C-alpha cells in the first residue's frame, strides 16, 4: 500500500505542475495567431545581420545510417576550414552526431567555441531501456560530448504515464551533470498543441536545459505553431521559476525564410535575452549553405 500511495503522490505532482499552465489550446487559433505574427514581423528580420546570427546558432548535424569515422572526420574538418576561410563570420554553434562518433569529432574539431552535441537515449524512437539510455549518455559525455539531445518517451506521454517519462528525463539529466540536456518533444507525433504545451512543461520541470521540436525523422517536423507554443511555455516557466530554458527547432528547416520565421517567434515571445546561441539553436545541415550564400551574396556550397 505504501508503494501505491507514493505513486499517487508522484502522479499528482505532475498534474499539479500542469495545472499551473493553460494547456487547453485551440490549434486553429494558434495557427491564425502565428500566421498574423509572421506576416507582420518576419520581413523586418530578413537582414544580413540576422542571417549571420542564425548561422552561429546552427547545430550542424549528420545523423545518417551511412556515417563513418572517415565521413564524420571530413564533416568536422569542413568546420575547421570554415573558421579559417571566413574569419569574420561566426562558426556554427555545435556539431551534432551519434554518440559513437563523439570521439571522432572531439579529436578532429579545432575550433574552440564549437560545441559537441550527441543524440542519445535510443534516438530517434526513444524505444529502449532507461539503463541503456543512461549508459549511452554517459559514454557520449566520456568521449567528449558537451551537450546531449534525447527524445522524451512519446508513448509514455500519450498514455499519461508522466511519472515514468519524467523520472527518466531526470535520471538522464543527472547523468549529464553540468552538460546541457536538450529534450526533443517530437511535436509532430503529439497530436495537438495542448499536448505540445504539456510536454514542454513536463520536460522543463524534469530538468531540460533546452526543449527541441523534432528529430527530423518524422513528418511533420518543426512547425511555427509548435515553436510558438513551446516559446510561450518557456516564457511562463521562466516567470514562475527564474530558470531560462533554451529553444531549438529542428527538422524541416529547409529555407532561410524558415529560419527567419523561428528567429521572429523567439524574438517576439521571449525577447532579445533569448537571441544567443546559449538559448537558441537551429538543428539543420542543409541550411548552412543557404544562409552562407545569402550572407556572402552568391551561391556557396561550403558544407
C-alpha positions in Angstrom: 0.0 0.0 0.0 2.9 2.3 0.7 4.2 2.0 -2.8 0.8 2.8 -4.3 0.4 5.8 -2.1 3.8 7.1 -3.2 2.9 6.5 -6.9 -0.3 8.5 -6.5 1.7 11.4 -4.9 4.1 11.3 -7.8 1.4 11.4 -10.4 -0.4 14.3 -8.6 2.9 16.2 -8.6 2.9 16.3 -12.4 -0.8 17.1 -12.7 -0.3 19.9 -10.2 2.6 21.3 -12.3 0.4 21.2 -15.5 -2.5 22.8 -13.6 -0.4 26.0 -13.3 -0.4 26.4 -17.1 -3.2 26.9 -19.6 -2.9 23.6 -21.6 -6.3 23.8 -23.2 -5.2 25.3 -26.5 -7.1 25.8 -29.8 -5.0 24.6 -32.7 -6.8 26.8 -35.3 -6.5 29.9 -33.1 -2.8 29.3 -32.7 -2.3 28.9 -36.4 -4.1 32.2 -37.1 -2.0 34.0 -34.4 1.3 32.7 -35.7 0.4 33.5 -39.3 -0.5 37.1 -38.3 2.7 37.4 -36.3 4.9 36.3 -39.1 3.0 38.4 -41.7 3.6 41.4 -39.5 7.2 40.9 -38.2 9.2 38.4 -40.3 10.1 40.8 -43.2 11.8 43.2 -40.7 14.1 40.4 -39.6 15.2 39.4 -43.1 18.6 41.1 -42.8 22.2 40.0 -43.3 22.9 40.6 -39.6 20.1 38.3 -38.5 21.4 35.7 -41.0 24.9 35.9 -39.6 23.4 35.4 -36.1 21.4 32.4 -37.3 24.4 30.8 -38.8 26.1 31.0 -35.4 23.1 29.2 -33.9 23.3 26.1 -36.1 23.8 22.7 -34.7 25.4 21.3 -37.8 24.1 17.8 -37.9 24.9 14.4 -39.6 22.7 11.6 -38.4 22.9 9.1 -41.3 22.9 5.3 -41.4 26.0 5.7 -43.6 28.0 7.9 -41.2 31.5 6.5 -40.6 34.6 7.6 -38.8 36.0 8.9 -42.1 32.9 10.7 -43.2 32.4 12.4 -39.8 36.0 13.4 -39.7 35.6 15.1 -43.1 32.4 16.7 -41.9 34.2 18.1 -38.9 37.2 19.3 -40.9 34.9 21.4 -43.0 34.0 23.3 -39.8 37.8 23.8 -39.2 38.3 25.1 -42.7 35.3 27.4 -42.4 36.8 29.2 -39.4 40.0 29.8 -41.5 38.1 30.7 -44.7 35.6 33.1 -43.1 37.3 34.5 -40.0 34.8 37.4 -39.9 31.8 35.1 -39.6 30.7 33.1 -36.5 31.3 29.4 -36.6 28.4 27.1 -36.2 27.3 26.6 -32.6 27.8 22.9 -32.5 28.4 19.7 -34.4 25.7 17.1 -33.7 26.4 13.4 -34.3 25.6 9.9 -33.0 27.2 9.0 -29.7 29.7 6.6 -31.2 31.1 9.5 -33.3 31.7 11.8 -30.3 35.4 10.9 -30.0 35.9 11.4 -33.7 34.5 15.0 -33.6 36.3 15.7 -30.3 39.6 14.6 -31.7 39.1 16.4 -35.1 37.5 19.7 -34.2 40.0 22.6 -33.8 37.5 25.5 -33.4 37.4 26.3 -29.7 33.9 27.7 -29.4 32.2 24.9 -31.5 30.4 22.5 -29.1 30.0 18.8 -29.5 26.4 17.6 -29.3 25.3 13.9 -29.3 21.9 12.4 -29.8 21.3 9.8 -27.2 18.7 7.8 -25.3 17.7 5.4 -28.2 17.4 8.2 -30.7 15.2 8.7 -32.7 12.4 6.5 -31.3 13.4 6.6 -27.6 12.3 2.9 -27.5 14.9 1.2 -25.3 15.6 0.6 -21.7 16.3 3.6 -19.4 19.5 1.8 -18.3 20.6 1.8 -22.0 19.8 5.5 -22.4 21.7 6.4 -19.3 24.7 4.3 -20.3 24.7 5.7 -23.9 24.6 9.3 -22.4 27.5 8.6 -20.0 29.6 7.1 -22.8 29.0 10.1 -25.1 30.0 12.5 -22.3 33.0 10.4 -21.6 34.0 10.7 -25.2 33.8 14.5 -25.2 30.1 15.4 -25.7 29.2 18.9 -24.3 25.5 18.5 -25.0 23.1 15.6 -25.1 19.9 15.6 -27.2 17.3 13.0 -26.2 13.7 12.2 -27.3 11.2 12.1 -24.5 9.2 8.8 -24.3 6.3 9.8 -26.5 4.4 6.6 -26.0 4.5 7.1 -22.2 3.5 10.7 -22.5 0.5 9.9 -24.8 -0.7 7.2 -22.4 -0.5 9.5 -19.5 2.4 7.9 -17.7 4.1 11.2 -16.8 5.9 9.7 -13.8 7.9 7.2 -15.8 8.6 9.7 -18.6 9.7 12.4 -16.2 11.8 10.1 -13.9 13.7 9.0 -17.0 14.5 12.6 -18.1 15.6 13.4 -14.5 17.9 10.4 -14.4 19.5 11.3 -17.8 19.9 14.9 -16.7 21.6 13.6 -13.5 24.0 11.7 -15.8 24.6 14.9 -17.8 25.5 16.9 -14.8 26.6 20.4 -16.0 26.4 19.3 -19.6 23.3 20.7 -21.4 20.4 18.3 -21.9 18.1 19.0 -24.9 14.8 17.2 -24.7 13.1 16.6 -28.1 9.3 16.6 -27.9 8.7 15.1 -31.4 5.9 17.6 -31.7 4.6 16.1 -35.0 3.7 12.9 -33.1 1.9 14.6 -30.2 -1.4 15.3 -32.0 -2.3 18.7 -30.6 -0.9 22.0 -29.4 -2.3 21.2 -26.0 -0.1 18.2 -25.9 2.9 20.3 -27.1 2.3 22.6 -24.2 2.0 19.8 -21.7 5.2 18.0 -23.0 7.1 21.3 -22.8 6.1 21.9 -19.2 6.9 18.4 -18.1 10.3 18.3 -19.9 11.3 21.6 -18.3 10.2 20.5 -14.8 12.2 17.4 -15.3 15.4 19.3 -15.9 15.6 20.0 -19.6 18.1 22.8 -20.4 16.6 23.1 -23.9 13.4 21.9 -25.4 13.6 20.9 -29.1 10.8 20.3 -31.6 11.7 17.3 -33.6 14.2 14.6 -34.5 13.8 15.3 -38.2 12.9 11.6 -38.7 9.1 12.0 -38.6 6.8 14.3 -40.5 5.6 16.9 -39.7 8.9 18.1 -38.0 9.3 21.6 -36.7 6.4 24.0 -37.3 5.9 27.7 -36.4 2.9 26.7 -34.4 4.8 24.3 -32.2 7.6 26.9 -31.8 5.0 29.5 -30.7 3.6 27.1 -28.1 7.0 26.0 -26.8 8.3 29.6 -26.6 5.2 30.6 -24.6 5.8 27.6 -22.3 9.4 28.7 -21.8 8.4 32.3 -21.1 5.8 31.2 -18.5 8.1 28.6 -16.9 10.8 31.3 -16.6 8.4 33.7 -15.0 7.5 31.0 -12.4 10.9 29.6 -11.7 13.5 32.1 -12.8 15.2 29.4 -14.9 16.0 30.1 -18.5 15.4 27.1 -20.8 16.6 27.2 -24.4 14.6 26.6 -27.6 15.7 24.5 -30.6 13.6 24.0 -33.7 14.9 21.1 -35.8 13.7 19.1 -38.8 12.2 20.5 -41.9 14.1 23.8 -41.7 14.8 23.9 -45.4 14.9 27.6 -46.3 16.3 30.8 -44.9 12.8 32.1 -44.6 12.0 29.2 -42.3 15.0 30.1 -40.1 14.0 33.8 -40.0 10.5 32.7 -39.0 11.8 30.9 -36.0 14.0 33.8 -35.1 11.0 36.1 -35.3 8.9 33.9 -33.0 11.7 33.7 -30.4 12.3 37.5 -30.6 8.6 38.4 -30.2 7.8 35.9 -27.4 11.0 35.6 -25.4 12.8 38.8 -26.4 16.4 39.6 -27.1 17.6 37.8 -24.0 17.0 34.5 -25.8 18.7 35.6 -29.0 22.0 34.0 -28.1 23.5 30.5 -29.1 23.3 29.7 -25.4 19.5 29.7 -25.6 18.6 29.4 -29.2 19.7 26.7 -31.7 18.7 25.5 -35.1 19.0 21.8 -35.9 19.9 21.5 -39.5 22.7 20.9 -42.1 21.1 22.0 -45.4 20.5 25.5 -44.0 24.2 26.2 -43.5 25.0 26.7 -47.2 21.7 28.6 -47.9 22.5 31.1 -45.1 26.1 31.4 -46.1 25.1 32.1 -49.7 22.8 34.9 -48.7 25.4 36.3 -46.3 28.2 36.5 -48.9 25.9 37.4 -51.8 26.5 34.4 -54.1 25.7 30.7 -54.2 28.2 29.0 -51.9 28.4 25.2 -51.2 30.9 25.1 -48.4 29.4 22.3 -46.3 
